[in-house]
Amino acid sequence: MAKTRSAAKQARASVRRREHNRIIKSRLHTLERKFMSLAEAKKANEAAETLRTLFSALDKAAKVQVITKNLANRKKARLTARLKAAAAA
């Protein structure tokens, strides 16, 4: 339990931030799973469309520091490589 008013306020803000971050991360995971299933099914056009949506979501999450910029860039590079491999096969 928080001892001071400022600590109590910080605890409330922390709960709000945690919920907000959880929602954003859940959306990222959902989009990533959707992309992976499309890439494995060799549906390159649909996967490319999903990838664009995922890139936007990753950039927005990095912008508000839900994830780090390096994590977003690393995921984008790896997912692009996966799309190229799926399109080539």
C-alpha positions in Angstrom: 0.0 0.0 0.0 1.3 3.5 -0.9 2.2 5.6 2.1 2.0 9.1 0.5 -0.6 10.7 -1.8 1.9 11.0 -4.6 2.8 7.3 -4.3 -0.9 6.4 -4.4 -1.4 8.6 -7.5 1.7 7.0 -9.1 0.2 3.5 -8.4 -3.1 4.4 -10.1 -1.2 5.8 -13.1 0.9 2.7 -13.3 -2.3 0.5 -13.4 -3.7 2.6 -16.2 -0.4 2.5 -18.2 -0.1 -1.3 -17.7 -3.6 -1.9 -19.1 -3.0 0.4 -22.0 0.4 -1.2 -22.8 -1.2 -4.7 -22.5 -3.9 -3.8 -25.1 -1.3 -2.5 -27.6 1.0 -5.5 -27.1 -2.0 -7.9 -27.5 -2.8 -6.2 -30.9 0.8 -6.6 -32.0 0.8 -10.3 -31.1 -2.5 -10.9 -32.9 -1.3 -9.1 -36.1 2.0 -11.0 -36.0 0.2 -14.4 -35.7 -2.1 -13.4 -38.6 0.9 -12.6 -40.7 2.7 -15.8 -39.8 -0.3 -17.9 -40.7 -0.7 -16.2 -44.1 3.0 -16.5 -44.8 3.0 -20.2 -44.0 0.0 -20.6 -46.2 1.9 -18.9 -49.1 -0.7 -16.2 -49.5 1.9 -13.5 -50.4 -0.6 -10.7 -51.3 -2.7 -11.0 -48.1 0.5 -11.4 -46.0 2.0 -8.2 -47.6 -1.2 -6.3 -46.7 -1.1 -7.6 -43.1 2.6 -6.7 -42.9 1.9 -3.1 -43.8 -0.7 -3.0 -41.0 1.8 -4.6 -38.6 4.5 -2.2 -39.5 2.3 0.7 -38.7 1.3 -0.8 -35.4 4.9 -1.5 -34.5 5.9 2.0 -35.3 3.1 3.5 -33.2 3.9 1.2 -30.3 7.6 2.3 -30.5 6.5 5.9 -30.7 4.7 5.8 -27.4 7.5 3.6 -25.9 5.3 0.5 -25.4 8.2 -1.3 -27.1 11.6 -0.1 -27.9 12.5 1.3 -31.3 15.2 -1.4 -31.8 12.6 -4.1 -31.1 10.3 -2.7 -33.7 13.0 -2.4 -36.3 14.3 -5.9 -35.6 10.8 -7.4 -35.9 10.2 -5.5 -39.1 13.4 -6.8 -40.6 12.7 -10.4 -39.6 9.1 -10.3 -40.8 10.2 -8.8 -44.2 12.7 -11.6 -44.6 10.0 -14.2 -43.8 7.7 -12.6 -46.4 10.4 -12.7 -49.1 11.1 -16.4 -48.3 7.4 -17.2 -48.5 7.0 -15.3 -51.8 10.1 -17.1 -53.3 8.9 -20.6 -52.3 
